[in-house]
Amino acid sequence: MIIQCLEGDPRRFSELWVPLRNITPKVLTQSLRALERDGFIVRTVHARPARNVQCELTSLGRSLLGLLDTARAWAGSHLDELIDARETASPGSRTS
């Protein structure tokens, strides 16, 4: 989800947190650090006028975008099967 959010221009943490509001700030920070460590994003610190950090995809990170599009398309075409499987496996479900 973070990689998808960075598909366009570089974004500040607060700009990322809006579409990813279900992620806690701590987890978002940890995820951004892991993505940076693995070479998918680069962080740039701007000291002036006010200190802020922007994140953007590297060429390695951009190389994932097509794969993510493919995965989303697959999930969309198999959504009913995925929901059925989840409902079947849920703790309240009954098996025969």
Phi and psi restraints in degrees (range 20) as a CNS / XPLOR table:
assign (resid 1 and name C) (resid 2 and name N)
       (resid 2 and name CA) (resid 2 and name C) 1.0 -64.7 20.0 2
assign (resid 2 and name N) (resid 2 and name CA)
       (resid 2 and name C) (resid 3 and name N) 1.0 -43.9 20.0 2
assign (resid 2 and name C) (resid 3 and name N)
       (resid 3 and name CA) (resid 3 and name C) 1.0 -61.0 20.0 2
assign (resid 3 and name N) (resid 3 and name CA)
       (resid 3 and name C) (resid 4 and name N) 1.0 -42.0 20.0 2
assign (resid 3 and name C) (resid 4 and name N)
       (resid 4 and name CA) (resid 4 and name C) 1.0 -62.0 20.0 2
assign (resid 4 and name N) (resid 4 and name CA)
       (resid 4 and name C) (resid 5 and name N) 1.0 -40.4 20.0 2
assign (resid 4 and name C) (resid 5 and name N)
       (resid 5 and name CA) (resid 5 and name C) 1.0 -66.6 20.0 2
assign (resid 5 and name N) (resid 5 and name CA)
       (resid 5 and name C) (resid 6 and name N) 1.0 -24.5 20.0 2
assign (resid 5 and name C) (resid 6 and name N)
       (resid 6 and name CA) (resid 6 and name C) 1.0 -94.4 20.0 2
assign (resid 6 and name N) (resid 6 and name CA)
       (resid 6 and name C) (resid 7 and name N) 1.0 8.2 20.0 2
assign (resid 6 and name C) (resid 7 and name N)
       (resid 7 and name CA) (resid 7 and name C) 1.0 -58.9 20.0 2
assign (resid 7 and name N) (resid 7 and name CA)
       (resid 7 and name C) (resid 8 and name N) 1.0 -37.1 20.0 2
assign (resid 7 and name C) (resid 8 and name N)
       (resid 8 and name CA) (resid 8 and name C) 1.0 -85.6 20.0 2
assign (resid 8 and name N) (resid 8 and name CA)
       (resid 8 and name C) (resid 9 and name N) 1.0 -120.5 20.0 2
assign (resid 8 and name C) (resid 9 and name N)
       (resid 9 and name CA) (resid 9 and name C) 1.0 -81.2 20.0 2
assign (resid 9 and name N) (resid 9 and name CA)
       (resid 9 and name C) (resid 10 and name N) 1.0 165.8 20.0 2
assign (resid 9 and name C) (resid 10 and name N)
       (resid 10 and name CA) (resid 10 and name C) 1.0 -58.5 20.0 2
assign (resid 10 and name N) (resid 10 and name CA)
       (resid 10 and name C) (resid 11 and name N) 1.0 149.3 20.0 2
assign (resid 10 and name C) (resid 11 and name N)
       (resid 11 and name CA) (resid 11 and name C) 1.0 -133.7 20.0 2
assign (resid 11 and name N) (resid 11 and name CA)
       (resid 11 and name C) (resid 12 and name N) 1.0 148.1 20.0 2
assign (resid 11 and name C) (resid 12 and name N)
       (resid 12 and name CA) (resid 12 and name C) 1.0 -81.0 20.0 2
assign (resid 12 and name N) (resid 12 and name CA)
       (resid 12 and name C) (resid 13 and name N) 1.0 162.8 20.0 2
assign (resid 12 and name C) (resid 13 and name N)
       (resid 13 and name CA) (resid 13 and name C) 1.0 -52.8 20.0 2
assign (resid 13 and name N) (resid 13 and name CA)
       (resid 13 and name C) (resid 14 and name N) 1.0 -47.8 20.0 2
assign (resid 13 and name C) (resid 14 and name N)
       (resid 14 and name CA) (resid 14 and name C) 1.0 -63.6 20.0 2
assign (resid 14 and name N) (resid 14 and name CA)
       (resid 14 and name C) (resid 15 and name N) 1.0 -31.2 20.0 2
assign (resid 14 and name C) (resid 15 and name N)
       (resid 15 and name CA) (resid 15 and name C) 1.0 -72.6 20.0 2
assign (resid 15 and name N) (resid 15 and name CA)
       (resid 15 and name C) (resid 16 and name N) 1.0 -32.4 20.0 2
assign (resid 15 and name C) (resid 16 and name N)
       (resid 16 and name CA) (resid 16 and name C) 1.0 -73.4 20.0 2
assign (resid 16 and name N) (resid 16 and name CA)
       (resid 16 and name C) (resid 17 and name N) 1.0 -35.4 20.0 2
assign (resid 16 and name C) (resid 17 and name N)
       (resid 17 and name CA) (resid 17 and name C) 1.0 -69.3 20.0 2
assign (resid 17 and name N) (resid 17 and name CA)
       (resid 17 and name C) (resid 18 and name N) 1.0 -24.3 20.0 2
assign (resid 17 and name C) (resid 18 and name N)
       (resid 18 and name CA) (resid 18 and name C) 1.0 -61.4 20.0 2
assign (resid 18 and name N) (resid 18 and name CA)
       (resid 18 and name C) (resid 19 and name N) 1.0 -56.5 20.0 2
assign (resid 18 and name C) (resid 19 and name N)
       (resid 19 and name CA) (resid 19 and name C) 1.0 -73.6 20.0 2
assign (resid 19 and name N) (resid 19 and name CA)
       (resid 19 and name C) (resid 20 and name N) 1.0 -17.2 20.0 2
assign (resid 19 and name C) (resid 20 and name N)
       (resid 20 and name CA) (resid 20 and name C) 1.0 -108.4 20.0 2
assign (resid 20 and name N) (resid 20 and name CA)
       (resid 20 and name C) (resid 21 and name N) 1.0 31.9 20.0 2
assign (resid 20 and name C) (resid 21 and name N)
       (resid 21 and name CA) (resid 21 and name C) 1.0 -61.5 20.0 2
assign (resid 21 and name N) (resid 21 and name CA)
       (resid 21 and name C) (resid 22 and name N) 1.0 -15.8 20.0 2
assign (resid 21 and name C) (resid 22 and name N)
       (resid 22 and name CA) (resid 22 and name C) 1.0 -79.4 20.0 2
assign (resid 22 and name N) (resid 22 and name CA)
       (resid 22 and name C) (resid 23 and name N) 1.0 -7.7 20.0 2
assign (resid 22 and name C) (resid 23 and name N)
       (resid 23 and name CA) (resid 23 and name C) 1.0 -97.4 20.0 2
assign (resid 23 and name N) (resid 23 and name CA)
       (resid 23 and name C) (resid 24 and name N) 1.0 134.6 20.0 2
assign (resid 23 and name C) (resid 24 and name N)
       (resid 24 and name CA) (resid 24 and name C) 1.0 -69.2 20.0 2
assign (resid 24 and name N) (resid 24 and name CA)
       (resid 24 and name C) (resid 25 and name N) 1.0 152.6 20.0 2
assign (resid 24 and name C) (resid 25 and name N)
       (resid 25 and name CA) (resid 25 and name C) 1.0 -54.9 20.0 2
assign (resid 25 and name N) (resid 25 and name CA)
       (resid 25 and name C) (resid 26 and name N) 1.0 -37.5 20.0 2
assign (resid 25 and name C) (resid 26 and name N)
       (resid 26 and name CA) (resid 26 and name C) 1.0 -63.3 20.0 2
assign (resid 26 and name N) (resid 26 and name CA)
       (resid 26 and name C) (resid 27 and name N) 1.0 -46.0 20.0 2
assign (resid 26 and name C) (resid 27 and name N)
       (resid 27 and name CA) (resid 27 and name C) 1.0 -67.9 20.0 2
assign (resid 27 and name N) (resid 27 and name CA)
       (resid 27 and name C) (resid 28 and name N) 1.0 -38.2 20.0 2
assign (resid 27 and name C) (resid 28 and name N)
       (resid 28 and name CA) (resid 28 and name C) 1.0 -62.6 20.0 2
assign (resid 28 and name N) (resid 28 and name CA)
       (resid 28 and name C) (resid 29 and name N) 1.0 -44.0 20.0 2
assign (resid 28 and name C) (resid 29 and name N)
       (resid 29 and name CA) (resid 29 and name C) 1.0 -60.7 20.0 2
assign (resid 29 and name N) (resid 29 and name CA)
       (resid 29 and name C) (resid 30 and name N) 1.0 -46.6 20.0 2
assign (resid 29 and name C) (resid 30 and name N)
       (resid 30 and name CA) (resid 30 and name C) 1.0 -61.7 20.0 2
assign (resid 30 and name N) (resid 30 and name CA)
       (resid 30 and name C) (resid 31 and name N) 1.0 -41.1 20.0 2
assign (resid 30 and name C) (resid 31 and name N)
       (resid 31 and name CA) (resid 31 and name C) 1.0 -66.2 20.0 2
assign (resid 31 and name N) (resid 31 and name CA)
       (resid 31 and name C) (resid 32 and name N) 1.0 -42.6 20.0 2
assign (resid 31 and name C) (resid 32 and name N)
       (resid 32 and name CA) (resid 32 and name C) 1.0 -62.9 20.0 2
assign (resid 32 and name N) (resid 32 and name CA)
       (resid 32 and name C) (resid 33 and name N) 1.0 -40.8 20.0 2
assign (resid 32 and name C) (resid 33 and name N)
       (resid 33 and name CA) (resid 33 and name C) 1.0 -64.1 20.0 2
assign (resid 33 and name N) (resid 33 and name CA)
       (resid 33 and name C) (resid 34 and name N) 1.0 -40.3 20.0 2
assign (resid 33 and name C) (resid 34 and name N)
       (resid 34 and name CA) (resid 34 and name C) 1.0 -66.4 20.0 2
assign (resid 34 and name N) (resid 34 and name CA)
       (resid 34 and name C) (resid 35 and name N) 1.0 -41.6 20.0 2
assign (resid 34 and name C) (resid 35 and name N)
       (resid 35 and name CA) (resid 35 and name C) 1.0 -64.4 20.0 2
assign (resid 35 and name N) (resid 35 and name CA)
       (resid 35 and name C) (resid 36 and name N) 1.0 -36.5 20.0 2
assign (resid 35 and name C) (resid 36 and name N)
       (resid 36 and name CA) (resid 36 and name C) 1.0 -67.8 20.0 2
assign (resid 36 and name N) (resid 36 and name CA)
       (resid 36 and name C) (resid 37 and name N) 1.0 -45.6 20.0 2
assign (resid 36 and name C) (resid 37 and name N)
       (resid 37 and name CA) (resid 37 and name C) 1.0 -58.3 20.0 2
assign (resid 37 and name N) (resid 37 and name CA)
       (resid 37 and name C) (resid 38 and name N) 1.0 -37.2 20.0 2
assign (resid 37 and name C) (resid 38 and name N)
       (resid 38 and name CA) (resid 38 and name C) 1.0 -86.3 20.0 2
assign (resid 38 and name N) (resid 38 and name CA)
       (resid 38 and name C) (resid 39 and name N) 1.0 -0.6 20.0 2
assign (resid 38 and name C) (resid 39 and name N)
       (resid 39 and name CA) (resid 39 and name C) 1.0 87.2 20.0 2
assign (resid 39 and name N) (resid 39 and name CA)
       (resid 39 and name C) (resid 40 and name N) 1.0 11.8 20.0 2
assign (resid 39 and name C) (resid 40 and name N)
       (resid 40 and name CA) (resid 40 and name C) 1.0 -85.0 20.0 2
assign (resid 40 and name N) (resid 40 and name CA)
       (resid 40 and name C) (resid 41 and name N) 1.0 -28.0 20.0 2
assign (resid 40 and name C) (resid 41 and name N)
       (resid 41 and name CA) (resid 41 and name C) 1.0 -133.7 20.0 2
assign (resid 41 and name N) (resid 41 and name CA)
       (resid 41 and name C) (resid 42 and name N) 1.0 163.2 20.0 2
assign (resid 41 and name C) (resid 42 and name N)
       (resid 42 and name CA) (resid 42 and name C) 1.0 -126.4 20.0 2
assign (resid 42 and name N) (resid 42 and name CA)
       (resid 42 and name C) (resid 43 and name N) 1.0 138.0 20.0 2
assign (resid 42 and name C) (resid 43 and name N)
       (resid 43 and name CA) (resid 43 and name C) 1.0 -104.6 20.0 2
assign (resid 43 and name N) (resid 43 and name CA)
       (resid 43 and name C) (resid 44 and name N) 1.0 134.6 20.0 2
assign (resid 43 and name C) (resid 44 and name N)
       (resid 44 and name CA) (resid 44 and name C) 1.0 -121.5 20.0 2
assign (resid 44 and name N) (resid 44 and name CA)
       (resid 44 and name C) (resid 45 and name N) 1.0 125.1 20.0 2
assign (resid 44 and name C) (resid 45 and name N)
       (resid 45 and name CA) (resid 45 and name C) 1.0 -94.7 20.0 2
assign (resid 45 and name N) (resid 45 and name CA)
       (resid 45 and name C) (resid 46 and name N) 1.0 125.1 20.0 2
assign (resid 45 and name C) (resid 46 and name N)
       (resid 46 and name CA) (resid 46 and name C) 1.0 -107.9 20.0 2
assign (resid 46 and name N) (resid 46 and name CA)
       (resid 46 and name C) (resid 47 and name N) 1.0 119.8 20.0 2
assign (resid 46 and name C) (resid 47 and name N)
       (resid 47 and name CA) (resid 47 and name C) 1.0 -85.3 20.0 2
assign (resid 47 and name N) (resid 47 and name CA)
       (resid 47 and name C) (resid 48 and name N) 1.0 -23.6 20.0 2
assign (resid 47 and name C) (resid 48 and name N)
       (resid 48 and name CA) (resid 48 and name C) 1.0 -132.0 20.0 2
assign (resid 48 and name N) (resid 48 and name CA)
       (resid 48 and name C) (resid 49 and name N) 1.0 149.1 20.0 2
assign (resid 48 and name C) (resid 49 and name N)
       (resid 49 and name CA) (resid 49 and name C) 1.0 -73.0 20.0 2
assign (resid 49 and name N) (resid 49 and name CA)
       (resid 49 and name C) (resid 50 and name N) 1.0 -35.3 20.0 2
assign (resid 49 and name C) (resid 50 and name N)
       (resid 50 and name CA) (resid 50 and name C) 1.0 -123.0 20.0 2
assign (resid 50 and name N) (resid 50 and name CA)
       (resid 50 and name C) (resid 51 and name N) 1.0 143.1 20.0 2
assign (resid 50 and name C) (resid 51 and name N)
       (resid 51 and name CA) (resid 51 and name C) 1.0 -62.8 20.0 2
assign (resid 51 and name N) (resid 51 and name CA)
       (resid 51 and name C) (resid 52 and name N) 1.0 127.4 20.0 2
assign (resid 51 and name C) (resid 52 and name N)
       (resid 52 and name CA) (resid 52 and name C) 1.0 -150.3 20.0 2
assign (resid 52 and name N) (resid 52 and name CA)
       (resid 52 and name C) (resid 53 and name N) 1.0 159.3 20.0 2
assign (resid 52 and name C) (resid 53 and name N)
       (resid 53 and name CA) (resid 53 and name C) 1.0 -120.0 20.0 2
assign (resid 53 and name N) (resid 53 and name CA)
       (resid 53 and name C) (resid 54 and name N) 1.0 130.4 20.0 2
assign (resid 53 and name C) (resid 54 and name N)
       (resid 54 and name CA) (resid 54 and name C) 1.0 -111.9 20.0 2
assign (resid 54 and name N) (resid 54 and name CA)
       (resid 54 and name C) (resid 55 and name N) 1.0 145.9 20.0 2
assign (resid 54 and name C) (resid 55 and name N)
       (resid 55 and name CA) (resid 55 and name C) 1.0 -116.9 20.0 2
assign (resid 55 and name N) (resid 55 and name CA)
       (resid 55 and name C) (resid 56 and name N) 1.0 142.3 20.0 2
assign (resid 55 and name C) (resid 56 and name N)
       (resid 56 and name CA) (resid 56 and name C) 1.0 -146.4 20.0 2
assign (resid 56 and name N) (resid 56 and name CA)
       (resid 56 and name C) (resid 57 and name N) 1.0 157.4 20.0 2
assign (resid 56 and name C) (resid 57 and name N)
       (resid 57 and name CA) (resid 57 and name C) 1.0 -73.1 20.0 2
assign (resid 57 and name N) (resid 57 and name CA)
       (resid 57 and name C) (resid 58 and name N) 1.0 143.0 20.0 2
assign (resid 57 and name C) (resid 58 and name N)
       (resid 58 and name CA) (resid 58 and name C) 1.0 -86.6 20.0 2
assign (resid 58 and name N) (resid 58 and name CA)
       (resid 58 and name C) (resid 59 and name N) 1.0 177.8 20.0 2
assign (resid 58 and name C) (resid 59 and name N)
       (resid 59 and name CA) (resid 59 and name C) 1.0 -63.3 20.0 2
assign (resid 59 and name N) (resid 59 and name CA)
       (resid 59 and name C) (resid 60 and name N) 1.0 -33.6 20.0 2
assign (resid 59 and name C) (resid 60 and name N)
       (resid 60 and name CA) (resid 60 and name C) 1.0 -64.5 20.0 2
assign (resid 60 and name N) (resid 60 and name CA)
       (resid 60 and name C) (resid 61 and name N) 1.0 -43.9 20.0 2
assign (resid 60 and name C) (resid 61 and name N)
       (resid 61 and name CA) (resid 61 and name C) 1.0 -63.2 20.0 2
assign (resid 61 and name N) (resid 61 and name CA)
       (resid 61 and name C) (resid 62 and name N) 1.0 -41.4 20.0 2
assign (resid 61 and name C) (resid 62 and name N)
       (resid 62 and name CA) (resid 62 and name C) 1.0 -63.6 20.0 2
assign (resid 62 and name N) (resid 62 and name CA)
       (resid 62 and name C) (resid 63 and name N) 1.0 -29.1 20.0 2
assign (resid 62 and name C) (resid 63 and name N)
       (resid 63 and name CA) (resid 63 and name C) 1.0 -66.4 20.0 2
assign (resid 63 and name N) (resid 63 and name CA)
       (resid 63 and name C) (resid 64 and name N) 1.0 -16.7 20.0 2
assign (resid 63 and name C) (resid 64 and name N)
       (resid 64 and name CA) (resid 64 and name C) 1.0 -81.7 20.0 2
assign (resid 64 and name N) (resid 64 and name CA)
       (resid 64 and name C) (resid 65 and name N) 1.0 -19.6 20.0 2
assign (resid 64 and name C) (resid 65 and name N)
       (resid 65 and name CA) (resid 65 and name C) 1.0 -58.2 20.0 2
assign (resid 65 and name N) (resid 65 and name CA)
       (resid 65 and name C) (resid 66 and name N) 1.0 -43.7 20.0 2
assign (resid 65 and name C) (resid 66 and name N)
       (resid 66 and name CA) (resid 66 and name C) 1.0 -64.0 20.0 2
assign (resid 66 and name N) (resid 66 and name CA)
       (resid 66 and name C) (resid 67 and name N) 1.0 -39.9 20.0 2
assign (resid 66 and name C) (resid 67 and name N)
       (resid 67 and name CA) (resid 67 and name C) 1.0 -64.5 20.0 2
assign (resid 67 and name N) (resid 67 and name CA)
       (resid 67 and name C) (resid 68 and name N) 1.0 -40.0 20.0 2
assign (resid 67 and name C) (resid 68 and name N)
       (resid 68 and name CA) (resid 68 and name C) 1.0 -66.0 20.0 2
assign (resid 68 and name N) (resid 68 and name CA)
       (resid 68 and name C) (resid 69 and name N) 1.0 -38.5 20.0 2
assign (resid 68 and name C) (resid 69 and name N)
       (resid 69 and name CA) (resid 69 and name C) 1.0 -61.1 20.0 2
assign (resid 69 and name N) (resid 69 and name CA)
       (resid 69 and name C) (resid 70 and name N) 1.0 -42.1 20.0 2
assign (resid 69 and name C) (resid 70 and name N)
       (resid 70 and name CA) (resid 70 and name C) 1.0 -64.0 20.0 2
assign (resid 70 and name N) (resid 70 and name CA)
       (resid 70 and name C) (resid 71 and name N) 1.0 -43.3 20.0 2
assign (resid 70 and name C) (resid 71 and name N)
       (resid 71 and name CA) (resid 71 and name C) 1.0 -64.4 20.0 2
assign (resid 71 and name N) (resid 71 and name CA)
       (resid 71 and name C) (resid 72 and name N) 1.0 -41.1 20.0 2
assign (resid 71 and name C) (resid 72 and name N)
       (resid 72 and name CA) (resid 72 and name C) 1.0 -64.5 20.0 2
assign (resid 72 and name N) (resid 72 and name CA)
       (resid 72 and name C) (resid 73 and name N) 1.0 -40.6 20.0 2
assign (resid 72 and name C) (resid 73 and name N)
       (resid 73 and name CA) (resid 73 and name C) 1.0 -64.2 20.0 2
assign (resid 73 and name N) (resid 73 and name CA)
       (resid 73 and name C) (resid 74 and name N) 1.0 -42.2 20.0 2
assign (resid 73 and name C) (resid 74 and name N)
       (resid 74 and name CA) (resid 74 and name C) 1.0 -62.6 20.0 2
assign (resid 74 and name N) (resid 74 and name CA)
       (resid 74 and name C) (resid 75 and name N) 1.0 -46.5 20.0 2
assign (resid 74 and name C) (resid 75 and name N)
       (resid 75 and name CA) (resid 75 and name C) 1.0 -61.9 20.0 2
assign (resid 75 and name N) (resid 75 and name CA)
       (resid 75 and name C) (resid 76 and name N) 1.0 -40.1 20.0 2
assign (resid 75 and name C) (resid 76 and name N)
       (resid 76 and name CA) (resid 76 and name C) 1.0 -63.9 20.0 2
assign (resid 76 and name N) (resid 76 and name CA)
       (resid 76 and name C) (resid 77 and name N) 1.0 -38.8 20.0 2
assign (resid 76 and name C) (resid 77 and name N)
       (resid 77 and name CA) (resid 77 and name C) 1.0 -79.0 20.0 2
assign (resid 77 and name N) (resid 77 and name CA)
       (resid 77 and name C) (resid 78 and name N) 1.0 -15.1 20.0 2
assign (resid 77 and name C) (resid 78 and name N)
       (resid 78 and name CA) (resid 78 and name C) 1.0 -114.6 20.0 2
assign (resid 78 and name N) (resid 78 and name CA)
       (resid 78 and name C) (resid 79 and name N) 1.0 15.5 20.0 2
assign (resid 78 and name C) (resid 79 and name N)
       (resid 79 and name CA) (resid 79 and name C) 1.0 -57.0 20.0 2
assign (resid 79 and name N) (resid 79 and name CA)
       (resid 79 and name C) (resid 80 and name N) 1.0 -45.2 20.0 2
assign (resid 79 and name C) (resid 80 and name N)
       (resid 80 and name CA) (resid 80 and name C) 1.0 -60.5 20.0 2
assign (resid 80 and name N) (resid 80 and name CA)
       (resid 80 and name C) (resid 81 and name N) 1.0 -42.2 20.0 2
assign (resid 80 and name C) (resid 81 and name N)
       (resid 81 and name CA) (resid 81 and name C) 1.0 -65.1 20.0 2
assign (resid 81 and name N) (resid 81 and name CA)
       (resid 81 and name C) (resid 82 and name N) 1.0 -39.6 20.0 2
assign (resid 81 and name C) (resid 82 and name N)
       (resid 82 and name CA) (resid 82 and name C) 1.0 -64.9 20.0 2
assign (resid 82 and name N) (resid 82 and name CA)
       (resid 82 and name C) (resid 83 and name N) 1.0 -42.5 20.0 2
assign (resid 82 and name C) (resid 83 and name N)
       (resid 83 and name CA) (resid 83 and name C) 1.0 -65.3 20.0 2
assign (resid 83 and name N) (resid 83 and name CA)
       (resid 83 and name C) (resid 84 and name N) 1.0 -43.4 20.0 2
assign (resid 83 and name C) (resid 84 and name N)
       (resid 84 and name CA) (resid 84 and name C) 1.0 -60.0 20.0 2
assign (resid 84 and name N) (resid 84 and name CA)
       (resid 84 and name C) (resid 85 and name N) 1.0 -44.1 20.0 2
assign (resid 84 and name C) (resid 85 and name N)
       (resid 85 and name CA) (resid 85 and name C) 1.0 -63.4 20.0 2
assign (resid 85 and name N) (resid 85 and name CA)
       (resid 85 and name C) (resid 86 and name N) 1.0 -42.1 20.0 2
assign (resid 85 and name C) (resid 86 and name N)
       (resid 86 and name CA) (resid 86 and name C) 1.0 -65.2 20.0 2
assign (resid 86 and name N) (resid 86 and name CA)
       (resid 86 and name C) (resid 87 and name N) 1.0 -43.3 20.0 2
assign (resid 86 and name C) (resid 87 and name N)
       (resid 87 and name CA) (resid 87 and name C) 1.0 -64.4 20.0 2
assign (resid 87 and name N) (resid 87 and name CA)
       (resid 87 and name C) (resid 88 and name N) 1.0 -37.8 20.0 2
assign (resid 87 and name C) (resid 88 and name N)
       (resid 88 and name CA) (resid 88 and name C) 1.0 -66.2 20.0 2
assign (resid 88 and name N) (resid 88 and name CA)
       (resid 88 and name C) (resid 89 and name N) 1.0 -36.6 20.0 2
assign (resid 88 and name C) (resid 89 and name N)
       (resid 89 and name CA) (resid 89 and name C) 1.0 -89.3 20.0 2
assign (resid 89 and name N) (resid 89 and name CA)
       (resid 89 and name C) (resid 90 and name N) 1.0 -6.0 20.0 2
assign (resid 89 and name C) (resid 90 and name N)
       (resid 90 and name CA) (resid 90 and name C) 1.0 -66.4 20.0 2
assign (resid 90 and name N) (resid 90 and name CA)
       (resid 90 and name C) (resid 91 and name N) 1.0 150.7 20.0 2
assign (resid 90 and name C) (resid 91 and name N)
       (resid 91 and name CA) (resid 91 and name C) 1.0 -56.4 20.0 2
assign (resid 91 and name N) (resid 91 and name CA)
       (resid 91 and name C) (resid 92 and name N) 1.0 -31.7 20.0 2
assign (resid 91 and name C) (resid 92 and name N)
       (resid 92 and name CA) (resid 92 and name C) 1.0 -84.2 20.0 2
assign (resid 92 and name N) (resid 92 and name CA)
       (resid 92 and name C) (resid 93 and name N) 1.0 -3.6 20.0 2
assign (resid 92 and name C) (resid 93 and name N)
       (resid 93 and name CA) (resid 93 and name C) 1.0 -79.4 20.0 2
assign (resid 93 and name N) (resid 93 and name CA)
       (resid 93 and name C) (resid 94 and name N) 1.0 157.1 20.0 2
assign (resid 93 and name C) (resid 94 and name N)
       (resid 94 and name CA) (resid 94 and name C) 1.0 -109.0 20.0 2
assign (resid 94 and name N) (resid 94 and name CA)
       (resid 94 and name C) (resid 95 and name N) 1.0 137.1 20.0 2
assign (resid 94 and name C) (resid 95 and name N)
       (resid 95 and name CA) (resid 95 and name C) 1.0 -111.4 20.0 2
assign (resid 95 and name N) (resid 95 and name CA)
       (resid 95 and name C) (resid 96 and name N) 1.0 144.6 20.0 2
